[in-house]
Amino acid sequence: MFGDTFRGRRVLVTGHTGFKGAWLSHWLLNLGAEVTGVALAPNTDPALFSLLGLADRLDHRVLDIRDASALAAVVAEVQPEVVLHLAAQPLVRLSYAEPRETWEVNVLGTVNVLEAVRACPSVRACVVVTSDKCYENREQVWGYREADAMGGHDPYSASKGATELVAASYRRSYFHREGTSVLASARAGNVIGGGDWAKDRIVTDFVAAIQAGRPLSLRNPGATRPWQHVLEPLSGYLHLASRLLQADGRTFADGWNFGPADASVTTVEDLARRLVATWGRGQVVIAADPAQPHEAGLLKLDCSKAAHRLGWRGVWDVAATVEHTVAWYRAQAEGSADLLGLTNAQLTRYAADARQLGLSWALP
Protein backbone atom coordinates (compact mmCIF):
# COMPACT_ATOMS: atom_id res chain seq x y z
CA MET A 1 0.00 0.00 0.00
CA PHE A 2 1.09 3.57 -0.73
CA GLY A 3 3.93 2.08 -2.76
CA ASP A 4 5.89 1.24 0.42
CA THR A 5 6.30 5.00 0.90
CA PHE A 6 6.34 4.79 4.68
CA ARG A 7 8.47 1.68 5.18
CA GLY A 8 11.49 2.66 7.26
CA ARG A 9 10.52 6.34 7.34
CA ARG A 10 10.50 8.38 10.53
CA VAL A 11 6.94 9.67 10.98
CA LEU A 12 5.77 12.01 13.74
CA VAL A 13 2.07 11.88 14.62
CA THR A 14 0.63 14.50 16.94
CA GLY A 15 -2.53 13.43 18.74
CA HIS A 16 -1.60 9.74 18.54
CA THR A 17 -3.45 8.90 21.78
CA GLY A 18 -6.79 10.01 20.34
CA PHE A 19 -9.27 7.97 18.32
CA LYS A 20 -8.09 8.92 14.82
CA GLY A 21 -4.48 9.21 15.95
CA ALA A 22 -4.45 5.69 17.38
CA TRP A 23 -5.91 4.17 14.19
CA LEU A 24 -3.41 6.17 12.10
CA SER A 25 -0.42 5.20 14.25
CA HIS A 26 -1.43 1.54 14.13
CA TRP A 27 -1.75 1.69 10.34
CA LEU A 28 1.65 3.37 9.99
CA LEU A 29 3.27 0.70 12.13
CA ASN A 30 1.72 -1.95 9.88
CA LEU A 31 3.23 -0.08 6.92
CA GLY A 32 6.69 -0.36 8.45
CA ALA A 33 7.08 3.25 9.60
CA GLU A 34 9.15 4.31 12.61
CA VAL A 35 6.46 6.21 14.51
CA THR A 36 6.91 8.84 17.20
CA GLY A 37 3.73 10.10 18.85
CA VAL A 38 3.30 13.42 20.64
CA ALA A 39 0.10 13.97 22.64
CA LEU A 40 -1.47 14.21 26.05
CA ALA A 41 -2.20 10.95 27.83
CA PRO A 42 -5.46 9.27 26.72
CA ASN A 43 -8.42 11.07 28.27
CA THR A 44 -10.98 8.26 28.05
CA ASP A 45 -11.25 4.89 29.75
CA PRO A 46 -11.22 2.63 27.84
CA ALA A 47 -8.97 4.14 25.17
CA LEU A 48 -8.13 2.69 21.76
CA PHE A 49 -4.49 3.70 22.25
CA SER A 50 -4.26 1.44 25.29
CA LEU A 51 -6.31 -1.42 23.83
CA LEU A 52 -3.93 -1.61 20.84
CA GLY A 53 -0.86 -1.55 23.12
CA LEU A 54 0.58 1.41 21.23
CA ALA A 55 2.66 2.73 24.13
CA ASP A 56 4.93 -0.30 23.73
CA ARG A 57 4.97 -0.30 19.93
CA LEU A 58 6.03 3.27 19.11
CA ASP A 59 8.05 6.15 20.56
CA HIS A 60 5.39 7.53 22.91
CA ARG A 61 5.90 11.11 24.15
CA VAL A 62 3.41 12.71 26.54
CA LEU A 63 3.50 16.40 25.70
CA ASP A 64 1.15 19.36 25.35
CA ILE A 65 1.57 20.98 21.92
CA ARG A 66 1.02 24.36 23.58
CA ASP A 67 4.52 23.90 25.05
CA ALA A 68 6.48 25.21 22.08
CA SER A 69 9.94 24.58 23.52
CA ALA A 70 9.25 20.98 24.53
CA LEU A 71 7.64 20.24 21.17
CA ALA A 72 10.53 21.76 19.22
CA ALA A 73 13.00 19.72 21.27
CA VAL A 74 11.23 16.44 20.44
CA VAL A 75 11.05 17.26 16.73
CA ALA A 76 14.73 18.22 16.69
CA GLU A 77 15.64 14.98 18.49
CA VAL A 78 13.52 12.65 16.34
CA GLN A 79 14.30 14.31 12.99
CA PRO A 80 11.09 13.09 11.32
CA GLU A 81 10.70 12.93 7.57
CA VAL A 82 6.89 13.15 7.71
CA VAL A 83 4.69 15.03 10.21
CA LEU A 84 0.98 14.27 10.49
CA HIS A 85 -0.62 16.83 12.80
CA LEU A 86 -3.88 15.60 14.35
CA ALA A 87 -3.61 16.90 17.95
CA ALA A 88 -6.59 19.11 18.74
CA GLN A 89 -9.46 19.94 21.02
CA PRO A 90 -11.98 18.13 18.78
CA LEU A 91 -15.41 18.71 20.35
CA VAL A 92 -17.95 21.38 19.39
CA ARG A 93 -19.89 21.37 22.66
CA LEU A 94 -16.73 21.44 24.80
CA SER A 95 -15.53 24.45 22.83
CA TYR A 96 -18.47 26.46 24.20
CA ALA A 97 -17.34 25.63 27.75
CA GLU A 98 -13.60 25.97 27.06
CA PRO A 99 -13.15 28.53 24.26
CA ARG A 100 -9.67 29.71 25.31
CA GLU A 101 -8.31 26.17 25.50
CA THR A 102 -9.90 25.36 22.13
CA TRP A 103 -8.25 28.33 20.43
CA GLU A 104 -4.90 27.79 22.15
CA VAL A 105 -4.69 24.09 21.28
CA ASN A 106 -6.10 24.23 17.78
CA VAL A 107 -4.54 27.45 16.50
CA LEU A 108 -1.46 28.24 18.59
CA GLY A 109 -0.71 24.53 18.92
CA THR A 110 -0.60 24.32 15.13
CA VAL A 111 1.69 27.36 15.00
CA ASN A 112 4.01 25.55 17.42
CA VAL A 113 4.00 22.42 15.25
CA LEU A 114 4.78 24.39 12.11
CA GLU A 115 7.52 26.37 13.84
CA ALA A 116 9.11 23.10 14.93
CA VAL A 117 8.83 21.78 11.37
CA ARG A 118 10.34 25.00 9.99
CA ALA A 119 13.35 24.56 12.25
CA CYS A 120 13.85 20.89 11.33
CA PRO A 121 15.39 20.32 7.86
CA SER A 122 14.66 16.57 7.92
CA VAL A 123 10.89 17.15 7.49
CA ARG A 124 10.00 16.65 3.85
CA ALA A 125 6.19 16.50 4.14
CA CYS A 126 3.67 17.82 6.65
CA VAL A 127 -0.11 17.33 6.68
CA VAL A 128 -2.20 19.51 9.02
CA VAL A 129 -5.57 17.91 9.75
CA THR A 130 -8.50 20.22 10.43
CA SER A 131 -12.22 19.52 9.93
CA ASP A 132 -15.16 19.82 7.57
CA LYS A 133 -16.40 22.45 10.03
CA CYS A 134 -13.64 24.86 8.98
CA TYR A 135 -15.92 26.29 6.27
CA GLU A 136 -18.28 29.21 6.71
CA ASN A 137 -21.44 27.11 6.89
CA ARG A 138 -24.32 28.66 4.98
CA GLU A 139 -26.49 25.51 5.28
CA GLN A 140 -26.22 25.06 1.52
CA VAL A 141 -27.37 21.83 -0.13
CA TRP A 142 -24.19 21.36 -2.20
CA GLY A 143 -20.84 20.35 -0.75
CA TYR A 144 -18.15 22.82 0.27
CA ARG A 145 -15.13 23.04 -1.99
CA GLU A 146 -11.59 23.74 -0.90
CA ALA A 147 -11.69 27.31 -2.27
CA ASP A 148 -14.78 28.23 -0.23
CA ALA A 149 -14.46 30.71 2.63
CA MET A 150 -13.23 29.63 6.02
CA GLY A 151 -15.46 30.47 8.97
CA GLY A 152 -17.27 28.84 11.86
CA HIS A 153 -20.11 29.72 14.23
CA ASP A 154 -18.89 28.01 17.43
CA PRO A 155 -15.37 28.29 18.91
CA TYR A 156 -14.36 24.83 17.66
CA SER A 157 -15.44 25.42 14.05
CA ALA A 158 -13.96 28.92 13.97
CA SER A 159 -10.69 27.63 15.42
CA LYS A 160 -10.47 25.05 12.63
CA GLY A 161 -11.09 27.75 10.02
CA ALA A 162 -8.32 29.77 11.64
CA THR A 163 -6.04 26.72 11.63
CA GLU A 164 -6.51 26.46 7.87
CA LEU A 165 -5.49 30.12 7.55
CA VAL A 166 -2.40 29.43 9.65
CA ALA A 167 -1.44 26.51 7.40
CA ALA A 168 -1.99 28.57 4.24
CA SER A 169 0.07 31.44 5.66
CA TYR A 170 3.00 29.18 6.57
CA ARG A 171 2.83 27.48 3.18
CA ARG A 172 3.09 30.81 1.37
CA SER A 173 5.57 32.45 3.73
CA TYR A 174 7.99 29.66 4.64
CA PHE A 175 7.30 26.44 2.74
CA HIS A 176 7.07 27.66 -0.85
CA ARG A 177 10.71 27.33 -1.89
CA GLU A 178 12.54 24.23 -3.05
CA GLY A 179 14.38 22.59 -0.18
CA THR A 180 11.71 23.44 2.39
CA SER A 181 9.01 21.13 3.74
CA VAL A 182 5.95 20.54 1.60
CA LEU A 183 2.81 21.47 3.55
CA ALA A 184 -0.82 20.49 2.91
CA SER A 185 -4.00 20.50 4.97
CA ALA A 186 -6.81 17.94 5.12
CA ARG A 187 -10.47 18.35 6.00
CA ALA A 188 -12.50 15.24 6.84
CA GLY A 189 -16.16 14.50 7.34
CA ASN A 190 -17.80 13.14 10.51
CA VAL A 191 -15.74 10.10 11.45
CA ILE A 192 -17.01 6.99 13.22
CA GLY A 193 -15.52 3.55 13.83
CA GLY A 194 -14.43 1.24 16.61
CA GLY A 195 -12.61 2.69 19.59
CA ASP A 196 -14.03 6.20 20.03
CA TRP A 197 -15.21 7.02 23.56
CA ALA A 198 -15.12 10.83 23.39
CA LYS A 199 -18.05 12.76 24.83
CA ASP A 200 -20.92 14.03 22.70
CA ARG A 201 -20.31 11.57 19.87
CA ILE A 202 -23.30 9.67 18.55
CA VAL A 203 -21.65 6.23 18.45
CA THR A 204 -20.17 6.72 21.93
CA ASP A 205 -23.62 7.68 23.22
CA PHE A 206 -25.20 4.72 21.41
CA VAL A 207 -22.77 2.16 22.88
CA ALA A 208 -23.23 3.63 26.37
CA ALA A 209 -27.01 3.44 25.96
CA ILE A 210 -26.84 -0.19 24.81
CA GLN A 211 -24.67 -1.19 27.76
CA ALA A 212 -26.91 0.67 30.23
CA GLY A 213 -30.12 -0.73 28.73
CA ARG A 214 -31.60 2.70 28.06
CA PRO A 215 -32.76 4.46 24.88
CA LEU A 216 -30.42 6.55 22.77
CA SER A 217 -31.56 10.15 23.13
CA LEU A 218 -31.02 12.42 20.11
CA ARG A 219 -30.83 16.17 20.68
CA ASN A 220 -30.49 17.16 17.01
CA PRO A 221 -32.00 14.30 14.96
CA GLY A 222 -32.40 16.21 11.70
CA ALA A 223 -28.79 17.38 11.47
CA THR A 224 -27.21 16.07 8.26
CA ARG A 225 -23.56 15.02 8.28
CA PRO A 226 -20.98 13.38 5.95
CA TRP A 227 -20.55 10.14 7.92
CA GLN A 228 -17.49 8.04 7.10
CA HIS A 229 -15.45 5.26 8.68
CA VAL A 230 -12.25 6.41 10.35
CA LEU A 231 -10.15 4.54 7.78
CA GLU A 232 -11.53 6.71 4.96
CA PRO A 233 -9.90 10.03 5.86
CA LEU A 234 -6.81 8.25 7.17
CA SER A 235 -6.27 6.70 3.75
CA GLY A 236 -6.60 10.21 2.36
CA TYR A 237 -4.03 11.66 4.77
CA LEU A 238 -1.55 8.88 4.01
CA HIS A 239 -2.10 9.08 0.27
CA LEU A 240 -1.68 12.86 0.38
CA ALA A 241 1.52 12.56 2.42
CA SER A 242 2.88 9.99 -0.03
CA ARG A 243 2.23 12.37 -2.92
CA LEU A 244 3.90 15.25 -1.06
CA LEU A 245 7.04 13.12 -0.81
CA GLN A 246 7.28 12.64 -4.58
CA ALA A 247 9.36 14.78 -6.92
CA ASP A 248 6.28 16.79 -7.93
CA GLY A 249 4.98 16.92 -4.36
CA ARG A 250 4.79 20.70 -4.19
CA THR A 251 1.94 20.64 -6.73
CA PHE A 252 -0.14 18.92 -4.01
CA ALA A 253 0.69 21.49 -1.31
CA ASP A 254 -2.86 22.74 -0.80
CA GLY A 255 -6.07 22.10 1.15
CA TRP A 256 -7.99 18.84 0.51
CA ASN A 257 -11.42 17.45 1.37
CA PHE A 258 -11.76 13.77 2.26
CA GLY A 259 -15.40 12.85 2.68
CA PRO A 260 -17.98 10.27 1.66
CA ALA A 261 -20.14 10.07 -1.44
CA ASP A 262 -23.42 11.96 -1.29
CA ALA A 263 -25.34 8.75 -0.58
CA SER A 264 -23.59 8.49 2.80
CA VAL A 265 -24.51 12.04 3.79
CA THR A 266 -27.47 11.42 6.04
CA THR A 267 -29.18 12.57 9.23
CA VAL A 268 -28.26 11.85 12.82
CA GLU A 269 -31.55 10.01 13.25
CA ASP A 270 -30.95 7.81 10.20
CA LEU A 271 -27.48 6.88 11.44
CA ALA A 272 -28.83 6.12 14.91
CA ARG A 273 -31.54 3.84 13.55
CA ARG A 274 -28.96 2.04 11.39
CA LEU A 275 -26.85 1.46 14.51
CA VAL A 276 -29.83 -0.01 16.37
CA ALA A 277 -30.83 -2.23 13.45
CA THR A 278 -27.30 -3.50 12.93
CA TRP A 279 -26.67 -4.22 16.62
CA GLY A 280 -30.05 -5.91 16.89
CA ARG A 281 -31.25 -4.08 19.98
CA GLY A 282 -31.66 -0.62 21.37
CA GLN A 283 -34.16 2.21 20.96
CA VAL A 284 -34.00 5.76 19.63
CA VAL A 285 -35.90 8.62 21.24
CA ILE A 286 -36.03 12.27 20.17
CA ALA A 287 -35.27 14.69 22.99
CA ALA A 288 -34.51 17.98 21.31
CA ASP A 289 -33.33 20.71 23.67
CA PRO A 290 -34.17 24.24 22.49
CA ALA A 291 -31.53 25.62 24.87
CA GLN A 292 -28.66 23.58 23.42
CA PRO A 293 -25.75 25.45 21.81
CA HIS A 294 -25.88 26.06 18.07
CA GLU A 295 -24.71 23.23 15.82
CA ALA A 296 -24.81 23.21 12.03
CA GLY A 297 -27.91 21.63 10.51
CA LEU A 298 -26.60 20.72 7.06
CA LEU A 299 -22.99 20.01 6.19
CA LYS A 300 -21.29 18.08 3.41
CA LEU A 301 -18.08 18.18 1.41
CA ASP A 302 -17.32 18.22 -2.30
CA CYS A 303 -14.39 15.81 -2.71
CA SER A 304 -14.08 15.99 -6.50
CA LYS A 305 -10.65 17.65 -6.22
CA ALA A 306 -9.24 14.64 -4.31
CA ALA A 307 -10.90 12.28 -6.79
CA HIS A 308 -9.52 13.98 -9.89
CA ARG A 309 -6.06 15.06 -8.72
CA LEU A 310 -5.18 12.42 -6.12
CA GLY A 311 -7.24 9.51 -7.41
CA TRP A 312 -8.79 9.17 -3.94
CA ARG A 313 -12.37 8.30 -3.09
CA GLY A 314 -14.22 6.57 -0.30
CA VAL A 315 -14.35 2.78 -0.09
CA TRP A 316 -17.14 1.96 2.37
CA ASP A 317 -20.66 3.38 2.12
CA VAL A 318 -22.69 4.24 5.22
CA ALA A 319 -24.07 0.68 5.49
CA ALA A 320 -20.58 -0.88 5.51
CA THR A 321 -19.35 1.84 7.86
CA VAL A 322 -22.07 1.04 10.39
CA GLU A 323 -21.53 -2.71 9.98
CA HIS A 324 -17.80 -2.53 10.79
CA THR A 325 -18.31 0.01 13.57
CA VAL A 326 -20.93 -2.10 15.34
CA ALA A 327 -18.84 -5.28 14.90
CA TRP A 328 -15.89 -3.63 16.65
CA TYR A 329 -17.89 -2.27 19.60
CA ARG A 330 -19.86 -5.49 20.02
CA ALA A 331 -16.61 -7.46 20.26
CA GLN A 332 -15.30 -5.00 22.85
CA ALA A 333 -18.56 -5.09 24.83
CA GLU A 334 -18.52 -8.89 24.84
CA GLY A 335 -15.00 -8.92 26.26
CA SER A 336 -13.07 -9.96 23.18
CA ALA A 337 -9.43 -10.47 24.07
CA ASP A 338 -8.31 -9.92 20.50
CA LEU A 339 -9.29 -6.36 19.64
CA LEU A 340 -5.89 -5.92 18.02
CA GLY A 341 -6.68 -8.84 15.70
CA LEU A 342 -10.11 -7.41 14.91
CA THR A 343 -8.60 -3.99 14.17
CA ASN A 344 -6.07 -5.61 11.85
CA ALA A 345 -8.83 -7.62 10.15
CA GLN A 346 -10.86 -4.49 9.48
CA LEU A 347 -7.79 -2.69 8.13
CA THR A 348 -7.03 -5.65 5.87
CA ARG A 349 -10.64 -5.77 4.66
CA TYR A 350 -10.63 -2.05 3.94
CA ALA A 351 -7.42 -2.29 1.89
CA ALA A 352 -8.78 -5.31 -0.01
CA ASP A 353 -12.01 -3.47 -0.82
CA ALA A 354 -9.96 -0.47 -1.99
CA ARG A 355 -7.94 -2.72 -4.29
CA GLN A 356 -11.18 -4.17 -5.63
CA LEU A 357 -12.14 -0.63 -6.64
CA GLY A 358 -8.75 -0.16 -8.31
CA LEU A 359 -7.64 2.68 -6.03
CA SER A 360 -3.97 3.40 -6.66
CA TRP A 361 -2.88 3.77 -3.02
CA ALA A 362 -4.07 0.24 -2.21
CA LEU A 363 -2.43 -1.53 -5.13
CA PRO A 364 0.68 -3.65 -4.50
FENJOLIN-V30641 format. One record per residue. N is the residue number from 0. RES is the residue in three letters. PHI is phi as a letter, one per 40 degrees, with the letter a starting at -180 (999 if undefined). NEAR is the number of other ideal C-beta (glycine too) atoms within 12 Angstrom. Layout:
<<N,RES,PHI,NEAR> <N,RES,PHI,NEAR>>
This chain:
<<0,MET,999,31> <1,PHE,f,38> <2,GLY,f,20> <3,ASP,f,16> <4,THR,d,29> <5,PHE,c,34> <6,ARG,c,19> <7,GLY,g,15> <8,ARG,c,33> <9,ARG,c,29> <10,VAL,b,47> <11,LEU,b,51> <12,VAL,b,50> <13,THR,c,47> <14,GLY,g,40> <15,HIS,c,46> <16,THR,c,38> <17,GLY,c,39> <18,PHE,c,44> <19,LYS,c,45> <20,GLY,c,44> <21,ALA,c,45> <22,TRP,d,44> <23,LEU,c,52> <24,SER,c,45> <25,HIS,c,38> <26,TRP,c,41> <27,LEU,c,42> <28,LEU,c,32> <29,ASN,c,31> <30,LEU,c,32> <31,GLY,g,18> <32,ALA,c,36> <33,GLU,c,25> <34,VAL,b,38> <35,THR,b,35> <36,GLY,b,44> <37,VAL,b,44> <38,ALA,a,43> <39,LEU,c,29> <40,ALA,c,20> <41,PRO,d,29> <42,ASN,b,23> <43,THR,b,25> <44,ASP,b,12> <45,PRO,c,25> <46,ALA,b,28> <47,LEU,d,39> <48,PHE,d,40> <49,SER,c,23> <50,LEU,c,33> <51,LEU,c,39> <52,GLY,g,21> <53,LEU,c,35> <54,ALA,c,24> <55,ASP,c,12> <56,ARG,b,23> <57,LEU,a,33> <58,ASP,c,29> <59,HIS,c,29> <60,ARG,b,31> <61,VAL,c,22> <62,LEU,a,34> <63,ASP,c,27> <64,ILE,c,44> <65,ARG,c,28> <66,ASP,c,23> <67,ALA,c,24> <68,SER,c,17> <69,ALA,c,19> <70,LEU,c,37> <71,ALA,c,24> <72,ALA,c,19> <73,VAL,c,34> <74,VAL,c,38> <75,ALA,c,22> <76,GLU,c,20> <77,VAL,c,32> <78,GLN,f,25> <79,PRO,c,39> <80,GLU,c,33> <81,VAL,b,46> <82,VAL,b,52> <83,LEU,b,50> <84,HIS,c,50> <85,LEU,b,47> <86,ALA,d,41> <87,ALA,a,42> <88,GLN,c,41> <89,PRO,b,38> <90,LEU,b,34> <91,VAL,c,41> <92,ARG,c,27> <93,LEU,c,26> <94,SER,c,35> <95,TYR,c,24> <96,ALA,c,18> <97,GLU,b,21> <98,PRO,c,24> <99,ARG,c,18> <100,GLU,c,26> <101,THR,c,33> <102,TRP,c,29> <103,GLU,c,27> <104,VAL,c,39> <105,ASN,c,49> <106,VAL,c,37> <107,LEU,c,28> <108,GLY,c,37> <109,THR,c,45> <110,VAL,d,31> <111,ASN,c,36> <112,VAL,c,50> <113,LEU,c,39> <114,GLU,c,28> <115,ALA,c,38> <116,VAL,c,42> <117,ARG,c,26> <118,ALA,c,23> <119,CYS,b,29> <120,PRO,c,16> <121,SER,c,24> <122,VAL,c,38> <123,ARG,c,35> <124,ALA,a,39> <125,CYS,b,46> <126,VAL,b,50> <127,VAL,c,52> <128,VAL,c,45> <129,THR,b,44> <130,SER,a,49> <131,ASP,c,46> <132,LYS,c,42> <133,CYS,c,46> <134,TYR,c,39> <135,GLU,c,21> <136,ASN,c,34> <137,ARG,b,16> <138,GLU,f,19> <139,GLN,c,20> <140,VAL,c,14> <141,TRP,c,17> <142,GLY,c,31> <143,TYR,c,38> <144,ARG,b,23> <145,GLU,c,32> <146,ALA,c,16> <147,ASP,c,24> <148,ALA,c,17> <149,MET,c,31> <150,GLY,a,24> <151,GLY,h,35> <152,HIS,c,26> <153,ASP,c,31> <154,PRO,d,31> <155,TYR,c,39> <156,SER,c,39> <157,ALA,c,31> <158,SER,c,40> <159,LYS,c,44> <160,GLY,c,35> <161,ALA,c,32> <162,THR,c,45> <163,GLU,c,43> <164,LEU,c,28> <165,VAL,c,34> <166,ALA,c,41> <167,ALA,c,29> <168,SER,c,22> <169,TYR,c,32> <170,ARG,c,31> <171,ARG,c,16> <172,SER,c,18> <173,TYR,b,25> <174,PHE,b,33> <175,HIS,b,18> <176,ARG,c,15> <177,GLU,d,13> <178,GLY,g,12> <179,THR,c,28> <180,SER,c,42> <181,VAL,b,38> <182,LEU,b,44> <183,ALA,b,46> <184,SER,b,45> <185,ALA,b,50> <186,ARG,b,46> <187,ALA,b,47> <188,GLY,c,41> <189,ASN,c,42> <190,VAL,c,43> <191,ILE,b,46> <192,GLY,i,43> <193,GLY,c,42> <194,GLY,h,45> <195,ASP,b,39> <196,TRP,b,30> <197,ALA,c,34> <198,LYS,c,21> <199,ASP,f,25> <200,ARG,b,35> <201,ILE,c,39> <202,VAL,c,42> <203,THR,d,28> <204,ASP,c,34> <205,PHE,c,39> <206,VAL,c,35> <207,ALA,c,25> <208,ALA,c,28> <209,ILE,c,29> <210,GLN,c,21> <211,ALA,c,15> <212,GLY,g,11> <213,ARG,b,18> <214,PRO,c,20> <215,LEU,c,35> <216,SER,c,25> <217,LEU,b,29> <218,ARG,c,26> <219,ASN,a,31> <220,PRO,c,26> <221,GLY,c,21> <222,ALA,c,31> <223,THR,b,30> <224,ARG,b,39> <225,PRO,c,42> <226,TRP,c,46> <227,GLN,a,44> <228,HIS,c,48> <229,VAL,d,42> <230,LEU,c,47> <231,GLU,c,46> <232,PRO,c,48> <233,LEU,c,46> <234,SER,c,42> <235,GLY,c,48> <236,TYR,c,49> <237,LEU,c,45> <238,HIS,c,43> <239,LEU,c,45> <240,ALA,c,50> <241,SER,c,39> <242,ARG,c,36> <243,LEU,c,40> <244,LEU,c,32> <245,GLN,c,21> <246,ALA,d,12> <247,ASP,c,13> <248,GLY,d,28> <249,ARG,c,24> <250,THR,c,15> <251,PHE,b,32> <252,ALA,c,35> <253,ASP,a,33> <254,GLY,c,41> <255,TRP,b,43> <256,ASN,c,46> <257,PHE,b,47> <258,GLY,b,44> <259,PRO,c,42> <260,ALA,c,29> <261,ASP,d,23> <262,ALA,c,19> <263,SER,c,35> <264,VAL,c,33> <265,THR,a,34> <266,THR,c,28> <267,VAL,d,37> <268,GLU,c,26> <269,ASP,c,26> <270,LEU,c,40> <271,ALA,c,41> <272,ARG,c,25> <273,ARG,c,31> <274,LEU,c,40> <275,VAL,c,27> <276,ALA,c,19> <277,THR,c,27> <278,TRP,c,30> <279,GLY,g,11> <280,ARG,a,20> <281,GLY,h,30> <282,GLN,a,21> <283,VAL,b,30> <284,VAL,b,19> <285,ILE,c,19> <286,ALA,b,19> <287,ALA,c,17> <288,ASP,b,15> <289,PRO,c,9> <290,ALA,c,8> <291,GLN,c,18> <292,PRO,c,23> <293,HIS,c,24> <294,GLU,b,33> <295,ALA,d,33> <296,GLY,c,20> <297,LEU,b,26> <298,LEU,a,42> <299,LYS,a,37> <300,LEU,b,46> <301,ASP,c,31> <302,CYS,b,38> <303,SER,c,23> <304,LYS,c,30> <305,ALA,c,39> <306,ALA,c,25> <307,HIS,c,14> <308,ARG,c,22> <309,LEU,b,35> <310,GLY,g,24> <311,TRP,b,38> <312,ARG,a,35> <313,GLY,c,39> <314,VAL,b,36> <315,TRP,b,35> <316,ASP,c,25> <317,VAL,c,34> <318,ALA,c,22> <319,ALA,c,30> <320,THR,d,41> <321,VAL,c,35> <322,GLU,d,25> <323,HIS,c,36> <324,THR,c,40> <325,VAL,c,35> <326,ALA,d,28> <327,TRP,c,42> <328,TYR,c,38> <329,ARG,c,27> <330,ALA,c,26> <331,GLN,c,30> <332,ALA,c,22> <333,GLU,c,17> <334,GLY,g,10> <335,SER,d,19> <336,ALA,c,11> <337,ASP,b,17> <338,LEU,c,31> <339,LEU,c,28> <340,GLY,c,17> <341,LEU,c,29> <342,THR,c,36> <343,ASN,c,21> <344,ALA,c,21> <345,GLN,c,37> <346,LEU,c,36> <347,THR,c,20> <348,ARG,c,24> <349,TYR,c,35> <350,ALA,c,29> <351,ALA,c,20> <352,ASP,c,26> <353,ALA,c,33> <354,ARG,c,19> <355,GLN,d,14> <356,LEU,c,23> <357,GLY,g,13> <358,LEU,c,28> <359,SER,c,22> <360,TRP,c,37> <361,ALA,c,30> <362,LEU,c,18> <363,PRO,c,12>>
